[in-house]
Amino acid sequence: MQFVTPVDIAKSPIQIDHTKEVVLLGSCFADNIGRRMQEAKFNVLVNPFGTLYNPQSIAWILERTLEGAPFTPQSEELFKDGEGTWHSWMHHTDFSAQTAEELCQNMNKAGIQAAEALRHAGTLIVTLGTAIIYTLKADGRLVANCHKQKDSLFDRRRLDTEEITDRWTALLRQLRQANPGLRVILTVSPIRHMRDGFHVNQLSKSTLLLAADQILQKCKDDPSMPYTAYFPSYEIMMDELRDYRFYADDMVHPSPTAVSHIWERFTQTHFSRETLSLIDQCEKIAKALSHRPSHPESPVYKAFIENTLRQIQTTVNSHPYIRMDKEIEKCNTLLEK
């Protein structure tokens, strides 16, 4: 007897391996998947500008990155709050600083890193969180992060599918020109945005799903566009995991079990057998190094660490694009004790 309705996902033509960098942008679900990829020893850049939720904010930061225009203290995106801290309307609070110069330095450093990654990455994964956007009442400027400023400063509205599709169609052409080998995976975040209620959240997610489908249709057989695919994160959460036991305590975010399940479906879709085998090797090494022995100075444990170090060296020699410097350093430190 079957107790779930599994989402049917065909093996994707976009196969991700360890040889090419992966860039992940978007909602905090991008952070979840990016963390899993980091643990699996992929070369990844995860949300270099901080968490971004709506497609227009993600598009804006990508366009700015591709243009390479630096931020200056006179940039219109900057503002100072009542406590004297400088922020950017388009960046996460992690970038905020006590001076405009320091804020710009933080943002420009991230932009250079992201531009370099986008030029060489094999895959860009974009997780769309909401179709609701905020704009400043003063000048209509798009805002990616309100930085806990007063609601009265902002207007809010829901994007329509056409404006998302049009902007992303143009953006994907720019990305193709910057990196002809880049492939793009779109997904809709399974995290519900409940601030405006269930109905608005459903309308928002539906808008994103329709826009993603339209974008994929435009990308088909168009050589000016990168190959683009869709991964059904939202559908897996809503259908396969249709139970509150798969949610965190806030009843909004997926639980660790749910994230693990979606990650497993992602690996089945976008990883080859060889890649999965390499991930398994990396996981065994990580598990060995996380082991806490009762007698760390015993000859048995020393031999265990020496064997783990040999496994690491064998893995790195066979796959020189994998970095395990920290693991090697930890082994050497344990052996010196």
Wavefront OBJ file of the C-alpha trace (Angstrom):
o trace
v 0.000 0.000 0.000
v 1.300 3.443 -0.957
v 0.870 6.275 1.560
v 2.323 9.173 -0.470
v 1.858 10.612 -3.937
v 5.412 10.802 -5.296
v 6.277 13.554 -7.762
v 7.457 12.018 -11.011
v 10.796 13.613 -11.944
v 12.689 12.532 -15.033
v 16.484 12.457 -15.039
v 17.531 15.958 -16.047
v 19.846 16.715 -18.985
v 21.563 19.118 -16.561
v 23.992 16.844 -14.745
v 26.028 18.546 -12.023
v 29.463 17.265 -11.041
v 32.400 18.436 -8.956
v 34.446 19.760 -11.873
v 32.424 22.965 -12.398
v 31.466 25.668 -9.927
v 27.792 26.020 -8.937
v 26.170 29.340 -8.005
v 22.996 29.350 -5.897
v 20.797 32.423 -5.465
v 17.441 33.098 -3.900
v 15.451 32.289 -0.802
v 16.752 30.588 2.331
v 15.964 27.247 0.677
v 18.913 28.015 -1.631
v 20.999 28.181 1.548
v 19.722 24.731 2.579
v 20.624 23.081 -0.723
v 23.861 25.066 -0.985
v 24.922 23.837 2.454
v 24.306 20.243 1.362
v 26.415 20.807 -1.733
v 29.214 22.304 0.331
v 29.158 19.272 2.626
v 29.330 17.070 -0.484
v 32.497 18.974 -1.504
v 31.100 20.794 -4.532
v 32.679 24.119 -5.431
v 29.704 26.363 -4.685
v 28.937 30.024 -4.138
v 25.774 30.403 -2.070
v 23.802 33.653 -1.917
v 26.808 35.999 -2.139
v 24.460 38.993 -1.684
v 22.434 37.420 1.111
v 18.983 35.878 0.969
v 16.785 37.208 -1.853
v 13.135 36.286 -2.184
v 11.442 37.789 -5.236
v 12.476 37.262 -8.883
v 12.931 40.961 -9.644
v 15.394 41.500 -6.791
v 17.389 38.464 -7.908
v 17.309 39.719 -11.501
v 18.412 43.207 -10.413
v 21.476 41.967 -8.536
v 22.445 39.631 -11.385
v 22.130 42.434 -13.941
v 24.228 44.727 -11.757
v 26.831 41.996 -11.308
v 27.079 41.339 -15.038
v 27.444 45.050 -15.732
v 30.265 45.271 -13.182
v 29.235 48.733 -11.988
v 30.661 49.341 -8.490
v 28.671 50.805 -5.612
v 29.797 54.170 -4.229
v 28.695 56.159 -1.164
v 26.513 58.167 -3.556
v 24.648 55.064 -4.857
v 20.891 55.402 -4.498
v 20.606 51.948 -2.917
v 22.334 53.154 0.272
v 20.624 54.671 3.297
v 21.426 55.376 6.951
v 19.002 54.310 9.669
v 18.130 56.195 12.839
v 20.962 54.537 14.760
v 23.615 55.618 12.274
v 24.100 52.262 10.524
v 24.400 52.191 6.737
v 22.368 49.647 4.748
v 21.611 48.732 1.150
v 18.010 48.270 0.071
v 19.218 45.472 -2.229
v 21.490 43.547 0.163
v 21.217 41.487 3.315
v 21.833 43.008 6.753
v 25.151 41.120 6.898
v 26.539 43.797 4.554
v 25.482 46.709 6.774
v 28.259 48.843 8.255
v 28.986 51.948 10.293
v 30.163 53.899 7.250
v 28.987 54.114 3.647
v 32.525 53.383 2.473
v 32.696 50.123 4.428
v 29.246 49.102 3.174
v 30.313 49.707 -0.442
v 33.518 47.792 0.111
v 31.512 44.794 1.375
v 29.071 44.942 -1.536
v 31.733 45.413 -4.205
v 33.792 42.525 -2.875
v 30.739 40.261 -3.120
v 29.996 41.548 -6.614
v 33.502 40.783 -7.881
v 33.358 37.290 -6.404
v 29.924 36.630 -7.924
v 30.909 37.990 -11.356
v 33.942 35.730 -11.463
v 31.859 32.711 -10.430
v 29.149 33.414 -13.002
v 31.704 33.628 -15.812
v 33.062 30.153 -15.034
v 30.187 28.291 -13.356
v 28.666 25.232 -14.925
v 25.279 25.707 -13.255
v 23.228 28.528 -11.742
v 20.450 27.412 -9.378
v 17.781 30.039 -8.646
v 15.182 29.532 -5.927
v 12.201 31.886 -6.204
v 10.476 32.543 -2.890
v 7.652 35.010 -3.444
v 6.056 37.131 -6.162
v 5.335 39.913 -3.649
v 7.631 42.912 -4.012
v 8.173 46.054 -1.948
v 8.960 49.473 -3.386
v 9.807 52.762 -1.718
v 6.884 55.182 -1.728
v 9.309 58.072 -2.132
v 10.599 57.095 -5.571
v 9.180 53.673 -6.506
v 12.574 51.994 -6.070
v 12.552 48.204 -5.739
v 13.546 46.959 -2.292
v 14.998 43.515 -1.627
v 15.411 43.998 2.117
v 13.330 46.371 4.251
v 15.845 46.240 7.143
v 12.970 46.482 9.673
v 12.086 49.993 8.555
v 8.549 51.317 9.018
v 5.865 49.717 6.829
v 4.645 53.204 5.947
v 7.765 53.710 3.800
v 6.780 50.973 1.352
v 4.198 49.974 -1.198
v 3.675 46.280 -1.830
v 2.182 44.433 -4.780
v 2.204 41.071 -6.494
v 4.166 40.745 -9.723
v 2.394 39.338 -12.751
v 3.767 36.467 -14.780
v 4.511 38.568 -17.851
v 6.813 41.054 -16.130
v 8.730 38.213 -14.467
v 8.999 36.325 -17.755
v 10.074 39.351 -19.785
v 12.784 40.412 -17.364
v 14.154 36.912 -16.909
v 14.147 36.193 -20.637
v 16.371 39.240 -21.178
v 18.531 38.343 -18.183
v 19.076 34.764 -19.347
v 20.326 36.081 -22.683
v 22.820 38.273 -20.796
v 23.969 35.270 -18.785
v 24.376 33.237 -21.975
v 26.582 35.960 -23.461
v 28.713 36.144 -20.305
v 29.043 32.365 -20.006
v 27.978 30.310 -23.067
v 28.347 27.054 -21.116
v 26.142 28.068 -18.195
v 23.056 26.005 -17.435
v 20.218 27.250 -15.242
v 17.940 25.399 -12.835
v 14.824 27.215 -11.609
v 12.868 26.092 -8.586
v 10.140 27.545 -6.351
v 10.854 27.541 -2.645
v 8.719 25.200 -0.525
v 8.824 27.739 2.314
v 5.490 29.484 2.730
v 5.406 33.263 3.157
v 2.641 33.639 5.712
v 2.857 37.332 6.561
v -0.030 38.109 4.198
v -1.998 34.932 4.825
v -2.601 31.595 3.129
v -4.512 32.920 0.130
v -1.927 35.539 -0.841
v 0.838 32.958 -0.403
v -0.930 30.575 -2.790
v -1.449 33.331 -5.352
v 2.216 34.276 -5.033
v 3.481 30.712 -5.476
v 1.107 30.177 -8.413
v 2.502 33.287 -10.089
v 6.043 31.984 -9.691
v 5.107 28.549 -11.035
v 3.434 30.039 -14.103
v 6.346 32.411 -14.716
v 8.897 29.605 -14.412
v 6.943 27.544 -16.923
v 6.756 30.452 -19.375
v 10.495 31.079 -19.017
v 11.233 27.430 -19.768
v 9.004 27.552 -22.845
v 10.871 30.600 -24.162
v 14.228 28.915 -23.564
v 13.356 25.871 -25.667
v 15.215 25.739 -28.966
v 16.487 29.310 -28.564
v 20.288 29.368 -28.999
v 20.489 32.830 -27.418
v 19.264 31.383 -24.111
v 21.078 29.017 -21.728
v 19.681 25.532 -21.290
v 17.162 25.921 -18.473
v 15.352 23.280 -16.426
v 12.885 23.250 -13.539
v 13.199 21.270 -10.314
v 9.934 20.785 -8.350
v 10.991 21.592 -4.767
v 7.628 23.188 -4.003
v 5.667 20.293 -5.466
v 7.650 17.702 -3.488
v 6.878 19.541 -0.249
v 3.217 20.039 -1.064
v 2.491 16.550 -2.420
v 5.057 13.972 -1.350
v 5.461 15.490 2.115
v 1.859 16.518 2.734
v 2.077 16.286 6.522
v 2.975 18.737 9.281
v 5.503 16.287 10.704
v 7.711 17.417 7.795
v 7.671 21.028 8.994
v 9.862 22.781 11.551
v 8.383 24.075 14.812
v 7.224 27.286 13.115
v 4.993 25.204 10.801
v 6.348 27.195 7.853
v 9.877 25.999 7.091
v 10.642 22.416 6.032
v 12.078 20.237 8.772
v 15.608 18.797 8.431
v 13.978 15.515 7.367
v 12.061 17.281 4.600
v 15.176 19.120 3.396
v 17.054 15.808 3.343
v 14.288 14.223 1.273
v 14.199 17.067 -1.261
v 18.008 16.972 -1.424
v 17.843 13.236 -2.170
v 15.328 13.833 -4.985
v 17.608 16.584 -6.310
v 20.623 14.262 -6.345
v 18.623 11.590 -8.153
v 17.645 14.141 -10.788
v 20.871 16.059 -11.370
v 23.754 13.768 -10.317
v 25.288 10.852 -12.185
v 26.214 7.540 -10.547
v 29.849 8.600 -10.539
v 29.003 11.853 -8.767
v 26.847 10.057 -6.201
v 29.686 7.601 -5.571
v 32.109 10.474 -4.977
v 29.650 12.129 -2.598
v 29.425 8.857 -0.688
v 33.223 8.814 -0.332
v 33.209 12.383 0.981
v 30.429 11.599 3.447
v 32.340 8.602 4.819
v 35.403 10.789 5.366
v 33.321 13.469 7.111
v 31.686 10.832 9.317
v 35.090 9.391 10.250
v 36.416 12.805 11.248
v 33.322 13.583 13.322
v 33.810 10.420 15.373
v 34.597 11.125 19.026
v 36.792 8.360 20.434
v 36.857 7.307 24.086
v 40.653 7.196 23.972
v 41.943 9.704 21.386
v 45.598 8.980 22.191
v 45.324 5.222 21.731
v 47.277 3.458 18.937
v 43.979 2.137 17.558
v 42.590 5.651 17.067
v 45.875 6.875 15.584
v 45.713 4.044 13.042
v 42.085 4.981 12.321
v 43.078 8.601 11.567
v 46.044 7.482 9.445
v 43.701 5.309 7.389
v 41.269 8.238 7.033
v 44.118 10.477 5.863
v 45.054 7.900 3.216
v 41.437 7.839 2.043
v 41.457 11.622 1.763
v 44.692 11.637 -0.210
v 43.409 8.919 -2.539
v 40.208 10.890 -3.140
v 42.065 14.148 -3.805
v 44.605 12.473 -6.097
v 41.788 10.902 -8.119
v 39.703 14.089 -8.141
v 42.115 17.066 -7.971
v 39.240 19.578 -8.280
v 38.033 18.623 -4.784
v 39.457 20.613 -1.883
v 39.988 18.790 1.407
v 42.600 21.050 2.983
v 40.657 21.368 6.238
v 40.202 17.607 6.514
v 43.926 16.999 5.919
v 44.812 19.656 8.477
v 42.466 18.080 11.039
v 44.014 14.626 10.486
v 47.515 16.015 10.925
v 46.491 17.856 14.092
v 44.968 14.696 15.574
v 48.059 12.678 14.721
v 50.340 15.220 16.385
v 48.523 14.984 19.718
l 1 2 3 4 5 6 7 8 9 10 11 12 13 14 15 16 17 18 19 20 21 22 23 24 25 26 27 28 29 30 31 32 33 34 35 36 37 38 39 40 41 42 43 44 45 46 47 48 49 50 51 52 53 54 55 56 57 58 59 60 61 62 63 64 65 66 67 68 69 70 71 72 73 74 75 76 77 78 79 80 81 82 83 84 85 86 87 88 89 90 91 92 93 94 95 96 97 98 99 100 101 102 103 104 105 106 107 108 109 110 111 112 113 114 115 116 117 118 119 120 121 122 123 124 125 126 127 128 129 130 131 132 133 134 135 136 137 138 139 140 141 142 143 144 145 146 147 148 149 150 151 152 153 154 155 156 157 158 159 160 161 162 163 164 165 166 167 168 169 170 171 172 173 174 175 176 177 178 179 180 181 182 183 184 185 186 187 188 189 190 191 192 193 194 195 196 197 198 199 200 201 202 203 204 205 206 207 208 209 210 211 212 213 214 215 216 217 218 219 220 221 222 223 224 225 226 227 228 229 230 231 232 233 234 235 236 237 238 239 240 241 242 243 244 245 246 247 248 249 250 251 252 253 254 255 256 257 258 259 260 261 262 263 264 265 266 267 268 269 270 271 272 273 274 275 276 277 278 279 280 281 282 283 284 285 286 287 288 289 290 291 292 293 294 295 296 297 298 299 300 301 302 303 304 305 306 307 308 309 310 311 312 313 314 315 316 317 318 319 320 321 322 323 324 325 326 327 328 329 330 331 332 333 334 335 336 337
